[in-house]
Amino acid sequence: ERTLKLVSSARLALMDSTYSAERLAAHVGERFFVMVADADRDTGADIDEVDVEVTALTQGHTRHLRLKETLPHSGVFSGTLRPVIFAPGVAVPPLVSALGAG
């Protein structure tokens, strides 16, 4: 009997606004651009979506960001997020859509 372990070749990158150069960090109030390349998540002829989890290093807040495929069958997903500071006791929204994310 043989077994096979499937692994993904997915790649996640923090990009500049043109998606042509990677960035190393994002700052509060500054929109950042997320790109995931994962052919395994291209599941149909329509524009697919993937969810990624974004966690702030300083406060540990986590949000889920829904990325949309750039073109059908591209396997490349993108979206944006603008980190903001929430006042103590204010609920952090759990999910942000890639389009019009804020």
Secondary structure as UniProt FT lines:
FT   STRAND          11..15
FT   TURN            17..18
FT   TURN            28..29
FT   STRAND          32..37
FT   HELIX           39..41
FT   STRAND          49..55
FT   TURN            57..59
FT   STRAND          62..69
FT   TURN            72..73
FT   STRAND          76..81
FT   TURN            88..89
FT   STRAND          95..97
FT   TURN            99..100
//
